[in-house]
Amino acid sequence: LFYRWDVDLDLEKSQTLRPLIVSSPQVWIRRGDQWTYQLQAMGRGRTTYRLAVAPDAMELDDRGRLPWDVPADLAERKIRIVVVAVSENGKEENHAFDLLVLR
């Protein structure tokens, strides 16, 4: 059993840890809706994000917000998303998940 303050204390002691993603997206999406996911990571200093794998027209803003207008004609399937969290020390952590398209 550990608590958030234990993790925060350990992060303060280490300059070399990768960011730790502490958020998770809603994975069920509907065609024609707007889907949004706010990334959150714990780490020493500022964490930045970049999209490594994403569908067309999905963009990531500089605050770690991932909005997407889901196309109305999108086929029912899984859509793979990979976001890379980067610490200010250059350490990276991949955050991969699948979106499941509903009718």
C-alpha positions in Angstrom: 0.0 0.0 0.0 1.4 3.4 -1.0 0.0 6.9 -1.0 0.3 9.7 -3.5 2.6 11.6 -1.1 5.0 8.7 -1.1 5.2 8.8 -4.9 5.6 12.6 -4.9 8.5 12.3 -2.3 10.2 9.7 -4.4 9.9 11.8 -7.5 11.5 14.7 -5.8 14.5 12.6 -5.0 15.0 11.3 -8.5 15.9 13.2 -11.6 15.8 10.2 -13.9 12.3 8.8 -13.6 9.9 8.6 -16.5 6.6 10.3 -16.3 3.9 8.2 -14.7 0.5 8.5 -16.6 -2.3 8.6 -13.9 -5.2 9.3 -16.2 -7.3 6.9 -18.4 -9.6 7.7 -21.3 -13.2 6.8 -21.9 -12.7 4.2 -24.6 -16.2 3.8 -26.0 -17.0 6.4 -28.6 -19.9 7.1 -30.9 -19.8 8.2 -34.5 -20.5 11.9 -34.9 -19.8 12.8 -31.3 -16.9 14.8 -29.9 -14.5 12.8 -27.7 -12.1 14.5 -25.4 -9.4 13.1 -23.1 -7.3 15.2 -20.6 -3.9 13.5 -20.1 -2.4 13.7 -16.6 1.0 12.5 -15.5 3.1 12.6 -12.4 6.7 13.4 -12.8 9.5 15.8 -11.7 9.1 19.1 -13.4 7.0 19.8 -16.5 5.6 16.9 -18.6 4.9 17.4 -22.3 3.1 15.1 -24.7 3.2 14.1 -28.3 1.0 11.9 -30.5 2.9 8.9 -31.9 -0.1 7.0 -33.3 -3.6 8.6 -34.0 -6.3 8.8 -36.6 -6.5 11.7 -39.0 -7.7 15.0 -37.6 -6.9 14.1 -34.0 -4.6 16.7 -32.4 -3.0 17.1 -29.1 -2.8 20.6 -27.6 0.0 21.9 -25.4 -1.9 21.3 -22.2 -2.3 17.6 -22.8 -5.9 17.8 -24.0 -6.8 15.4 -26.8 -10.1 16.4 -28.5 -11.4 14.6 -31.6 -14.6 15.1 -33.6 -15.4 11.5 -34.4 -16.4 11.2 -38.1 -20.1 10.2 -38.6 -19.1 7.7 -41.3 -16.5 5.9 -39.2 -16.7 2.1 -39.4 -17.2 0.1 -36.2 -13.7 -1.0 -35.1 -10.8 -0.4 -32.7 -8.7 2.7 -33.1 -5.2 2.6 -31.7 -3.9 5.7 -29.9 -0.3 6.1 -28.6 0.7 9.2 -26.7 4.2 9.8 -25.5 4.7 11.6 -22.2 8.1 13.3 -22.0 9.7 14.6 -18.7 11.8 17.8 -18.7 14.8 15.5 -18.3 14.0 13.8 -21.6 12.6 10.5 -20.2 9.7 9.1 -22.1 6.7 6.9 -21.3 4.3 5.5 -23.9 0.6 5.6 -23.1 -1.3 3.3 -25.5 -5.0 2.5 -25.6 -7.8 1.5 -28.1 -11.0 3.4 -28.8 -14.0 1.3 -29.6 -16.4 2.8 -32.1 -20.1 2.2 -31.4 -23.0 2.7 -33.8 
